[in-house]
Amino acid sequence: MTRNRRTRSPIRSLRDLDLDAHLRDPTIKQRYVTTLFDAVARRYDRFTRWFSFGMDRGWKREMVDRVVASVAHGGTVLDLACGTGDLALAVGQRCGLAVKVIGIDAAPRMLDVAQDRCRAAGVVNVRWVRGDMMAIPLPRSSVDVVTVGYGFRNTPDYGRAIDEIGRVLRPEGVLLSLDFFKPTRHPWKLLFPLYLTVAGRLYGWLWHREPEAYGYIARSITPWITAGEFEHALTRRGFIVQQMSSRFSGGIAIHHAELIALAA
Ligand SMILES: C[S@@+](CC[C@H](N)C(=O)[O-])C[C@H]1O[C@@H](n2cnc3c(N)ncnc32)[C@H](O)[C@@H]1O
């Protein structure tokens, strides 16, 4: 007997998961985050460009310029929470074969998009790995530069991710992070979450007929930290923050940090 069963869209299945409960509880947060990014993978790049009015390209260009300067003589670059591969691909293309790039992400569908883009662009020095940035599948001191684009906020335990980065980076290796944070001053303290909520719901409705599809972004900022607090977290875990550039009163920030070399 054949049954006419309608498959539920992955976006709609998010409705079954209580977002606030998942954000509160680190033991289940990853399940929500991975389901979400798998569901939006094919639209993620377009969403990011529109949502940021194209500014995301400039922020990522700044990240990549910093990477290029740090591996001028070759090396290994690890892009954590690589998603659809923006940073890893740009680094692979700009640095050429002297630099080996590894992109790691938890969501298989985001990695599928990254792999398709990589093949289409003919980039051969980037390897894609499914993995967890809180348990990086690489040996100690094996990486020269780590990049993380909008990744820390999405992990259940960003402190563990920083510790892991400290383990795989070589002494004096560089960590570059681009992320949303809680703005510290008005008017952005009010406007930033308001914009993220309204625009997230609008694009969710337009593209998936599901306002909650991108509602996660705004909701994930409220329990999150400020850019200054993130700087302290890096410092406590053995990094020196060389530079922090921020926009919208700390709503977006790039942290450029270096792992302190321990005296022998
Ligand atoms: C907002 S996207 C950022 C993608 C990309 N870095 C960019 O800048 O466009 C966040 C990514 O973090 C990934 N992610 C979430 N938790 C993770 C974890 N524990 N380990 C690795 N990746 C994770 C998600 O699957 C998603 O692809």
The ligand as an SDF file (V2000), in Angstrom:
LIG
                    3D

 27 29  0  0  0  0  0  0  0  0999 V2000
   26.6230   32.0770   10.9590 C   0  0  0  0  0  0  0  0  0  0  0  0
   27.3810   30.6890   10.2470 S   0  0  0  0  0  0  0  0  0  0  0  0
   28.9420   31.3330    9.7760 C   0  0  0  0  0  0  0  0  0  0  0  0
   29.4980   30.7370    8.5000 C   0  0  0  0  0  0  0  0  0  0  0  0
   30.7690   31.3640    7.9640 C   0  0  0  0  0  0  0  0  0  0  0  0
   31.8530   31.2890    8.9070 N   0  0  0  0  0  0  0  0  0  0  0  0
   30.5600   32.8200    7.5670 C   0  0  0  0  0  0  0  0  0  0  0  0
   31.2900   33.6590    8.0850 O   0  0  0  0  0  0  0  0  0  0  0  0
   29.7160   33.1000    6.7400 O   0  0  0  0  0  0  0  0  0  0  0  0
   27.7820   29.7590   11.6970 C   0  0  0  0  0  0  0  0  0  0  0  0
   28.3300   28.3880   11.3950 C   0  0  0  0  0  0  0  0  0  0  0  0
   28.7920   27.8150   12.6280 O   0  0  0  0  0  0  0  0  0  0  0  0
   28.6180   26.4200   12.5030 C   0  0  0  0  0  0  0  0  0  0  0  0
   28.7410   25.8070   13.8360 N   0  0  0  0  0  0  0  0  0  0  0  0
   27.9010   25.9190   14.8730 C   0  0  0  0  0  0  0  0  0  0  0  0
   28.3500   25.2190   15.9390 N   0  0  0  0  0  0  0  0  0  0  0  0
   29.5240   24.6590   15.5490 C   0  0  0  0  0  0  0  0  0  0  0  0
   30.4790   23.8430   16.2120 C   0  0  0  0  0  0  0  0  0  0  0  0
   30.3180   23.4650   17.4750 N   0  0  0  0  0  0  0  0  0  0  0  0
   31.5770   23.4670   15.5280 N   0  0  0  0  0  0  0  0  0  0  0  0
   31.7490   23.8410   14.2380 C   0  0  0  0  0  0  0  0  0  0  0  0
   30.8710   24.6040   13.5540 N   0  0  0  0  0  0  0  0  0  0  0  0
   29.7770   25.0250   14.2010 C   0  0  0  0  0  0  0  0  0  0  0  0
   27.2460   26.3140   11.8720 C   0  0  0  0  0  0  0  0  0  0  0  0
   26.9900   25.0350   11.3450 O   0  0  0  0  0  0  0  0  0  0  0  0
   27.3120   27.4130   10.8150 C   0  0  0  0  0  0  0  0  0  0  0  0
   27.7430   26.9350    9.5770 O   0  0  0  0  0  0  0  0  0  0  0  0
  1  2  1  0
  2  3  1  0
  2 10  1  0
  3  4  1  0
  4  5  1  0
  5  6  1  0
  5  7  1  0
  7  8  2  0
  7  9  1  0
 10 11  1  0
 11 12  1  0
 11 26  1  0
 12 13  1  0
 13 14  1  0
 13 24  1  0
 14 15  1  0
 14 23  1  0
 15 16  2  0
 16 17  1  0
 17 18  1  0
 17 23  2  0
 18 19  1  0
 18 20  2  0
 20 21  1  0
 21 22  2  0
 22 23  1  0
 24 25  1  0
 24 26  1  0
 26 27  1  0
M  CHG  2   2   1   9  -1
M  END
$$$$
